[in-house]
Amino acid sequence: MRHFYFIVSLLFLLIVNGSNTYASHSEAKVTFLVKSSSQSLFQTELTIESDELFQSLLRSSTRQQVSEIPHCNNFILFEDRGEIQVLVMDSSGILYNSNKRTKIALDPRTHQKIQMYFKLLGSKHFGNVMAWEVVNEQIPKYSIVKITDIETGLSFHAQRRAGKNHADVQPVTRKDTEIMKRIYGGEWSWKRRGILVELNEQIFAASMHGMPHGNGALANGFPGHFCIHFKGSITHKTRNTDLSHQVMVYKAGGLLDEYVSQFTPQEVIELFFVALNQNDLDLLTLIYKGKSTFLTAVESVRIVNKDHNPTINTVLEFEMPVTYKIKEKGKAEQEQTFVFKVERVSPTGRWQLIQIPY
């Protein structure tokens, strides 16, 4: 069963359950959470009462100190002597103690059991990342689907009205339009959001924007239609995939980290601009480990020339200037050029940004 909470303390109350310690209860409780981002209110949870599991977690050994906790979808919460402990597991199955910023190790049996729990929760929480050619057949024209936003957990219904390269859809009723607008904070926006699209007991990972455009045919208070993209779908205008949509598709499928780990240096640079436009700190931390407090100041940004020749292009280093236009809150739009530097530690490692403009 999926749950989402508007106040984090409610989650802590769920775990603590009004007590300071579990020693006086029959068995200790450990809660497993899966969600799409650190800020997501929409989460799937499983609470297990097991002294054996609890004690195994307490016996975890520290492998090394880390400066940053990586992007994770999987969280473990339990109480130890009045303090909520938060452990996270990354896409490679490595466990971290978020409180102490340490990489930790458990006995193999417990570690395998935890991976099994997260696999079960992930299958319930995320959608299936399926190619547009398949989805196009599965969701024919005039189908009515249920759409769930993976950040807020809010759901509404929409009808596919058209679209050859991706789905052009409209909210079904005025109530559906109102819910969609709530998802976007009360203002229509081109920003992409990861969504789950449900039809005939199938749940697909997808991405939508929230800007009415073009024609609309339903009496729903929505002046036009909006677009839903799936894996490999393309835009009508460019006939290319849109990276910002594809990133959200994989996010809705719980596969964002694996997807980004395969990016080329050029795609890493482009993802930087996607993260800025989305004001998405989780996206940025996948490709950059430095401080990033500037995100909230960015209103919009767009690349105007990414065809500059690389100034460095080796197996481990890549450097390229990019010209872009940026609009910060309360300021006029400015055109800037910045030389981005991207590195990796081995020929098979993932690329990371080393230098960014802010």
Order of alpha helices (4+ residues) and beta strands (2+ residues): beta-alpha-beta-beta-alpha-beta-beta-beta-beta-beta-alpha-alpha-beta-beta-beta-alpha-beta-beta-beta-alpha-alpha-alpha-alpha-beta-beta-beta-beta-beta
